[in-house]
């Protein structure tokens, strides 16, 4: 299983970005997949996850109402639409997949990780 994250960049506060995570190696119909982020000097934190098969979505309180997670079955790709970005959203964002078909909120619960994509929000 391989995950390839992309879509990060530099954006002004209030702006938007869409992250993508292309998955290969298998279909993820029975997986939970999600996004985590890690800012410099801080611990990795949960951002959002989705149950690939049924589409149930989960969000951290800090991004609820601003971020939307989605997936494209045909492309086997996970997305994170990020709107109303704030400087505190600046971090390295990672996509991850979990074989256990339950939402996971801790990084240790995930089995596969993509490389990070940097998101920087200027004030």
C-alpha positions as CSV (number, residue, x, y, z in Angstrom):
1,X,0.0,0.0,0.0
2,X,1.4,3.4,-1.0
3,X,0.0,6.8,-0.2
4,X,1.1,9.9,-2.1
5,X,0.0,13.3,-0.6
6,X,0.1,16.5,-2.6
7,X,-1.5,19.9,-2.8
8,X,0.2,21.8,0.0
9,X,1.4,25.3,-0.5
10,X,1.6,28.9,0.8
11,X,-1.7,30.7,1.2
12,X,-2.9,33.8,3.0
13,X,-5.2,33.6,6.0
14,X,-8.8,33.2,4.9
15,X,-7.7,31.3,1.8
16,X,-8.3,27.7,0.6
17,X,-6.3,24.7,-0.4
18,X,-7.2,21.2,-1.4
19,X,-4.9,18.3,-0.4
20,X,-5.0,15.1,-2.3
21,X,-3.7,11.6,-1.3
22,X,-3.5,9.1,-4.1
23,X,-3.6,5.5,-2.9
24,X,-2.2,2.5,-4.7
25,X,-1.7,-1.1,-3.9
26,X,-5.3,-2.0,-3.0
27,X,-8.8,-0.6,-2.8
28,X,-9.7,1.0,0.5
29,X,-13.3,0.0,0.7
30,X,-12.8,-1.6,4.1
31,X,-10.3,0.9,5.4
32,X,-10.6,4.1,7.4
33,X,-8.4,6.8,5.9
34,X,-7.5,10.2,7.3
35,X,-5.4,13.3,7.7
36,X,-3.0,14.2,10.4
37,X,-0.8,17.3,10.8
38,X,2.3,18.2,12.7
39,X,3.5,21.8,13.3
40,X,7.1,22.5,14.3
41,X,7.7,21.8,17.9
42,X,4.3,20.2,18.3
43,X,2.9,16.7,18.4
44,X,1.2,15.1,15.5
45,X,-2.6,15.7,15.7
46,X,-5.7,14.2,14.1
47,X,-7.4,16.4,11.6
48,X,-10.1,14.3,9.9
49,X,-10.9,10.8,8.9
50,X,-13.5,9.0,6.7
51,X,-14.7,5.4,6.5
52,X,-14.0,4.7,2.9
53,X,-16.9,2.4,2.3
54,X,-19.8,4.2,3.9
55,X,-18.4,7.7,3.8
56,X,-18.8,8.6,7.5
57,X,-16.7,11.6,8.3
58,X,-15.0,12.7,11.5
59,X,-13.2,16.0,12.3
60,X,-11.1,17.6,15.0
61,X,-13.0,20.4,16.7
62,X,-10.3,22.9,15.5
63,X,-11.2,22.3,11.8
64,X,-14.9,21.4,12.0
65,X,-16.9,23.7,9.7
66,X,-13.8,24.7,7.7
67,X,-12.4,21.5,6.4
68,X,-14.1,18.8,4.4
69,X,-12.8,15.3,3.8
70,X,-13.9,13.3,0.8
71,X,-12.8,10.4,-1.4
72,X,-13.1,9.4,-5.0
73,X,-13.6,5.7,-5.4
74,X,-12.8,5.6,-9.1
75,X,-9.5,7.4,-8.6
76,X,-8.7,5.8,-5.2
77,X,-7.9,9.2,-4.0
78,X,-8.6,11.0,-0.7
79,X,-9.1,14.7,-0.5
80,X,-9.1,17.4,2.2
81,X,-10.7,20.7,1.2
82,X,-9.5,23.4,3.6
83,X,-11.3,26.7,3.7
84,X,-11.0,29.8,5.9
85,X,-7.4,28.8,6.6
86,X,-5.7,30.3,9.7
87,X,-2.0,30.7,10.6
88,X,-2.5,28.0,13.2
89,X,-3.3,25.5,10.4
90,X,0.3,25.8,9.3
91,X,1.8,22.3,9.5
92,X,3.1,19.3,7.6
93,X,0.0,17.3,6.6
94,X,0.0,13.5,6.3
95,X,-2.5,11.1,4.9
96,X,-2.9,7.7,6.5
97,X,-4.8,4.5,6.1
98,X,-6.1,2.1,8.8
99,X,-7.0,-1.6,8.1
100,X,-9.3,-1.7,11.1
101,X,-12.7,-0.5,9.9
102,X,-13.3,2.0,12.7
103,X,-12.5,5.7,12.8
104,X,-9.1,6.3,14.4
105,X,-8.1,9.5,16.2
106,X,-4.5,8.6,17.1
107,X,-1.6,8.2,14.7
108,X,-0.6,4.9,16.3
109,X,-3.9,3.4,15.1
110,X,-2.9,3.8,11.4
111,X,-1.0,1.2,9.4
112,X,0.1,3.1,6.3
113,X,1.4,6.7,5.9
114,X,2.1,9.0,3.0
115,X,4.9,11.5,3.0
116,X,3.8,14.9,4.2
117,X,2.8,17.9,2.2
118,X,3.5,21.4,3.7
119,X,0.7,23.9,4.3
120,X,1.8,27.4,5.3
121,X,-0.8,30.0,6.1
122,X,0.5,33.6,6.3
123,X,-1.3,36.2,8.4
